[in-house]
Amino acid sequence: MGKKSISTIIAISLGILLSSSTVFAQSNSLDITTSENLSIQNSSDIKSQNYSVQLAQNAVNQAKDAANEASTTLIINQQMLDLMSKPDKTPEEAAIVANYVPLTDDQIYQLIKVRDVQPLEAEYNLSSTKNNEDAIENSVKLNLYTQYVNLLGEQDDINTEQENIKDLSNSYNLSKLKFQLGVISESSYKKITTSYNNENSVLLQKQRAMDIAEMNLNKLMGQDIHTKYSYFSTELSDNSNNIESLDYYLNYAMENRTEIVNGKSYIKVKEKAYEIAKDRYPIEENLYNRQAKYDLEEAQSNLELKKTSIEKDIRNQYNILSSKKKNIDNDMQSYNSAKKNYDIANNKYKLGVISKVDFESVELNYKKEEDKLLSLQRELWLEQFKMKCELNKGFYNTTQQNNAI
């Protein structure tokens, strides 16, 4: 058989191979917003905290009722004392106060606390419980986002590996044809075959990792863990890549972080309690006076400790953000170089200057650089979300964090 005939057979075979690409159906796709909503909707931690919020609200209502009762009791006691001190009482008035036992100083003090402090404490507890609910939701979102971003990386890896195998498949089938025609040696054929089989093994491993990640995502969303999706949308909520100054983050957190806002509110509660204690028992050595003062100072100290802890968290998160941003900046040079080479190769291929094999090699390298850059951008996106939470509601431990498949 002549060389021209062999070339014709190879060309026809390549045409058949290249035309047999499969179409990827994108039905039953999933996006991060849907995943987030399902995770929040089905989170047992959020449901439990919702119940805690209801209990805290009930406690507020009960505190208000108790405050009204205490107020009424104090008013009646004062009225009775005024009546008892009245010099000219009528027989009816004398009968009213005859068996009345006035409240002791301690009883009056406790009732004043019920009236003036207990509602403040209940409102504080309600606010804290609601803030914990927000922090739990942040943790649920973080778990979901982390898993979803991981899935996007797995999806990119599989897509790129499939492109790689498609190129290798063409080379493999072409070399098989050449070997059968006696154009290449057995060792050359075996080398290509081994490379092709190895890449198929790599793809299988990536697909298994994707299956496990998909099961974990389903678990976070409260879905059947065996539910399969044809495609995961790469659209993420808009988080700016810009990083503010460390001072900006620290100042913002010190004004808006939940624990600090709560701490300031708690100090006001304890200030009110100390004000009442000093008014009733002005001597500093008095037990009630000392206890109220200690509670106030403890609340103030705890707030300062919390500020120190939050400042440390913000600094750590800022360092992570800066590192992630630097990684992206450093990688942009490699990405831009690969993109430039791809554009040049694409033009040359269209003009017939380079072979399809050479073009696909450049294209594959560009796809890998693109995947790497996307991965770094998603990591930064995730860290930006963490920083937003650190500045406001923070996080709250959930059972999901250590409950992966």
C-alpha positions in Angstrom: 0.0 0.0 0.0 1.4 3.4 -1.0 2.1 6.3 1.3 -0.7 8.3 -0.3 -3.2 5.6 0.5 -2.1 5.4 4.1 -2.4 9.1 4.5 -5.9 9.0 3.1 -7.0 6.3 5.5 -5.5 8.2 8.4 -7.3 11.4 7.4 -10.6 9.7 7.0 -10.2 7.9 10.4 -9.3 11.2 12.1 -12.4 12.9 10.6 -14.6 10.1 12.0 -13.0 10.4 15.5 -13.3 14.2 15.6 -17.0 14.2 14.6 -18.0 11.8 17.3 -18.1 14.2 20.3 -20.9 13.9 22.8 -23.2 16.7 23.8 -23.3 17.4 27.6 -26.9 17.9 28.7 -27.3 20.7 31.3 -30.7 19.7 32.7 -30.9 19.4 36.5 -28.2 21.9 37.0 -27.5 23.6 40.3 -26.5 27.1 41.3 -25.0 28.4 44.5 -28.1 30.5 45.5 -30.4 27.5 45.3 -27.8 25.4 47.3 -27.6 28.2 49.9 -31.4 28.5 50.3 -31.8 24.7 50.7 -29.0 24.5 53.3 -30.6 27.3 55.3 -34.1 25.9 54.9 -33.1 22.4 56.1 -30.4 23.2 58.7 -31.2 21.5 62.0 -29.0 24.1 63.7 -31.0 27.0 62.4 -34.3 25.3 63.2 -33.0 24.7 66.8 -32.0 28.3 67.1 -35.3 29.5 65.8 -36.9 27.6 68.7 -34.4 29.3 71.1 -35.5 32.7 69.7 -39.1 31.8 70.4 -38.2 30.9 74.0 -36.3 34.1 74.4 -39.2 36.1 73.1 -41.5 34.3 75.5 -39.0 35.2 78.3 -39.3 38.9 77.3 -43.0 38.8 77.5 -42.8 37.1 80.9 -40.3 39.6 82.1 -42.6 42.4 81.1 -45.5 40.8 83.0 -43.3 40.3 86.1 -42.1 43.9 85.9 -45.8 45.1 85.8 -46.6 42.9 88.8 -43.5 44.1 90.7 -44.4 47.7 89.9 -48.0 47.2 91.2 -46.6 45.6 94.4 -44.3 48.5 95.0 -47.0 51.0 94.4 -49.4 49.2 96.8 -46.6 49.0 99.4 -45.9 52.7 99.2 -49.6 53.5 99.4 -49.9 51.3 102.5 -46.9 52.9 104.1 -48.4 56.4 103.4 -51.7 55.2 104.9 -50.0 53.7 107.9 -48.2 57.0 108.6 -51.4 59.0 108.3 -52.2 60.5 111.7 -56.0 60.6 111.5 -57.1 57.4 109.9 -60.8 56.5 109.4 -62.0 53.2 110.9 -62.0 51.7 107.3 -58.4 52.9 106.7 -57.3 51.5 110.1 -58.9 48.1 109.2 -57.0 48.1 105.9 -53.6 48.6 107.4 -54.2 46.5 110.5 -52.8 43.3 109.2 -50.5 44.6 106.5 -46.9 43.7 106.7 -44.7 46.2 104.9 -42.0 45.0 102.4 -38.5 44.7 103.8 -35.7 46.7 102.2 -34.3 43.5 100.5 -37.8 42.7 99.1 -38.1 46.2 97.8 -34.7 46.0 96.2 -35.5 42.7 94.5 -38.8 44.0 93.2 -37.1 47.1 91.8 -34.6 44.8 90.0 -37.5 42.8 88.6 -39.2 46.0 87.5 -36.2 47.8 86.0 -33.5 45.2 85.3 -35.2 42.0 84.4 -36.9 43.3 81.2 -33.5 44.7 80.1 -31.8 41.3 80.7 -34.6 39.5 78.8 -34.3 41.9 75.8 -30.5 41.5 75.9 -30.9 37.7 75.8 -33.3 37.9 72.9 -31.0 40.1 71.0 -28.1 37.7 71.7 -30.1 34.7 70.6 -31.1 36.4 67.4 -27.5 37.3 66.7 -26.4 33.7 67.4 -29.0 32.7 64.8 -27.3 35.0 62.3 -23.9 33.6 63.2 -25.2 30.0 62.8 -26.5 31.0 59.4 -23.1 32.3 58.5 -21.6 29.0 59.5 -24.1 27.1 57.4 -23.4 29.4 54.4 -19.6 29.0 54.9 -19.9 25.2 54.9 -22.1 25.3 51.8 -19.9 27.8 50.0 -16.7 25.8 50.8 -18.3 22.6 49.5 -19.7 24.3 46.4 -16.4 26.0 45.5 -14.7 22.6 46.0 -17.2 21.1 43.5 -16.5 23.8 41.0 -12.9 23.0 41.2 -13.6 19.3 40.7 -15.9 20.2 37.7 -13.1 22.2 36.1 -10.6 19.4 36.6 -12.9 16.9 35.1 -13.7 19.1 32.1 -10.1 19.8 31.5 -9.1 16.1 31.9 -11.8 15.1 29.5 -10.4 17.5 26.9 -7.0 16.1 27.6 -8.3 12.5 27.1 -10.1 13.5 23.9 -6.8 14.8 22.5 -5.0 11.6 23.7 -7.8 9.5 22.3 -7.3 11.0 18.9 -3.5 10.3 19.2 -4.2 6.8 20.6 -6.5 5.8 17.8 -4.3 7.3 15.2 -1.2 5.5 16.6 -3.2 2.3 16.7 -4.1 2.7 13.0 -0.5 3.5 12.2 0.7 0.5 14.2 -1.7 -1.8 12.3 -0.4 -0.3 9.1 3.2 -0.8 10.2 4.0 2.9 10.1 5.2 3.1 13.8 7.0 0.7 16.1 5.4 -1.4 18.8 7.3 0.5 21.5 6.0 3.9 20.3 2.5 2.5 20.2 2.8 1.0 23.7 4.1 4.4 25.0 1.0 6.2 23.7 -1.3 3.5 24.9 0.2 3.7 28.5 -0.2 7.4 28.5 -3.8 7.1 27.4 -4.7 4.5 30.0 -3.0 6.5 32.8 -5.1 9.6 31.9 -8.3 7.6 32.0 -7.3 6.4 35.5 -6.8 10.0 36.5 -10.2 10.9 35.2 -11.8 8.0 37.1 -10.2 9.2 40.3 -11.4 12.8 39.7 -14.9 11.5 39.0 -15.0 9.6 42.2 -13.8 12.6 44.2 -16.6 14.6 42.4 -19.2 12.0 43.5 -18.1 12.2 47.1 -18.2 16.0 47.0 -21.6 15.9 45.4 -22.9 13.6 48.2 -21.5 16.0 50.8 -23.2 18.9 49.2 -26.5 17.0 49.1 -26.2 16.3 52.8 -25.6 20.0 53.5 -28.7 20.9 51.5 -30.8 18.2 53.2 -31.3 16.3 49.9 -31.0 12.6 49.1 -27.2 12.2 49.0 -27.5 10.2 45.8 -29.1 13.0 43.9 -27.0 13.8 40.8 -26.6 17.1 38.9 -25.6 17.5 35.3 -23.9 20.8 35.9 -22.9 23.2 38.6 -23.3 26.9 37.7 -20.0 28.8 38.1 -21.9 32.1 38.9 -21.0 33.3 42.4 -22.4 36.3 44.3 -20.6 39.5 43.6 -17.7 39.9 46.1 -15.2 42.6 45.3 -11.6 41.6 44.9 -10.6 44.8 46.4 -9.0 44.7 49.9 -9.5 47.5 52.3 -6.8 48.6 54.8 -6.4 46.7 58.1 -7.4 49.8 60.0 -10.6 50.0 58.1 -11.5 46.4 59.0 -10.5 46.8 62.6 -12.5 50.1 63.1 -15.5 48.6 61.3 -15.5 45.5 63.5 -15.1 47.4 66.7 -18.3 49.3 65.9 -20.4 46.6 64.2 -19.3 43.1 65.4 -22.2 41.4 67.2 -20.3 40.4 70.3 -19.1 44.0 70.8 -22.6 45.5 70.2 -24.0 42.8 72.6 -21.2 43.5 75.1 -22.0 47.2 75.2 -25.7 46.4 75.7 -24.9 44.0 78.5 -22.8 46.7 80.2 -25.8 49.0 80.1 -27.9 46.4 81.8 -25.3 46.0 84.6 -24.9 49.8 84.9 -28.6 50.0 85.6 -28.4 47.2 88.2 -25.4 48.9 89.9 -27.3 52.2 89.9 -30.2 50.6 91.7 -27.9 48.9 94.2 -26.0 52.1 95.0 -29.3 54.0 95.4 -30.7 51.4 97.8 -27.4 50.5 99.5 -25.0 53.5 99.1 -22.3 51.9 101.4 -19.7 50.3 99.2 -19.1 47.4 101.7 -22.7 46.4 101.4 -23.1 42.9 99.8 -25.6 44.0 97.1 -23.5 47.1 96.3 -20.3 45.0 95.9 -22.0 42.3 93.9 -23.5 44.8 91.4 -20.2 46.6 91.1 -18.4 43.3 90.5 -20.9 42.3 87.8 -20.5 45.6 86.0 -16.7 45.4 86.1 -16.8 41.8 84.9 -19.0 42.8 81.9 -16.5 45.6 81.1 -13.5 43.3 81.3 -15.2 40.6 79.2 -15.9 43.2 76.5 -12.2 44.2 76.4 -11.2 40.6 76.1 -13.7 40.1 73.3 -12.3 43.1 71.5 -8.8 41.6 71.8 -10.0 38.3 70.4 -11.9 39.9 67.5 -8.9 42.1 66.7 -6.7 38.9 66.5 -9.3 37.2 64.2 -9.5 40.3 61.9 -5.7 40.5 61.6 -5.5 36.8 60.8 -8.2 37.1 58.2 -6.6 40.2 56.7 -3.3 38.3 56.3 -5.1 35.4 54.5 -6.9 37.9 52.2 -3.7 39.6 51.4 -2.0 36.3 50.6 -4.9 35.1 48.4 -4.9 38.4 46.5 -1.1 38.2 46.0 -1.4 34.7 44.7 -3.8 35.9 42.0 -1.6 38.8 41.1 1.4 36.5 40.7 -0.6 34.0 38.7 -1.9 36.6 36.3 1.4 36.7 34.5 1.3 32.9 33.8 -2.3 33.2 32.7 -1.8 36.1 30.4 1.2 34.4 28.8 -0.9 31.2 28.2 -3.7 33.3 26.8 -1.4 35.1 24.5 0.1 31.8 23.3 -3.4 30.4 22.8 -4.5 33.4 20.7 -1.4 33.1 18.5 -1.8 29.4 18.1 -5.5 29.7 17.3 -4.8 32.2 14.5 -2.0 30.0 13.1 -4.2 26.9 13.2 -7.0 28.7 11.4 -4.4 29.7 8.7 -3.2 26.1 8.5 0.3 27.0 9.8 0.3 24.5 12.7 -1.3 21.1 13.2 -4.3 20.4 15.2 -2.2 18.4 17.7 0.1 21.4 18.3 -2.9 23.7 18.7 -4.6 21.4 21.1 -1.5 21.2 23.2 -1.4 25.0 23.6 -5.1 25.0 24.2 -4.8 22.5 27.0 -2.1 24.5 28.7 -4.2 27.6 28.5 -7.2 25.7 30.0 -5.1 24.5 32.9 -3.9 28.0 33.6 -7.4 29.3 33.4 -8.6 26.6 35.9 -5.8 27.6 38.3 -6.7 31.3 38.1 -10.4 30.5 38.6 -9.5 28.4 41.6 -7.5 31.2 43.2 -10.3 33.7 42.5 -12.8 31.4 44.2 -10.5 31.0 47.2 -10.3 34.8 47.5 -14.1 35.0 47.1 -14.5 32.6 50.0 -12.1 34.6 52.2 -14.0 37.8 51.3 -17.1 36.2 52.6 -15.4 35.1 55.8 -14.1 38.7 56.3 -17.7 40.1 55.9 -18.8 37.7 58.6 -15.9 38.6 60.9 -16.8 42.2 60.6 -20.5 41.7 61.5 -22.1 38.6 62.9 -19.2 36.2 63.1 -19.5 32.4 63.1 -21.1 29.9 65.3 -20.0 26.2 65.5 -22.4 23.8 63.9 -22.6 20.0 63.9 -22.2 20.0 60.1 -18.6 21.1 60.3 -17.4 17.6 61.4 -20.1 15.6 59.7 -18.8 15.1 56.2 -19.2 11.8 54.3 
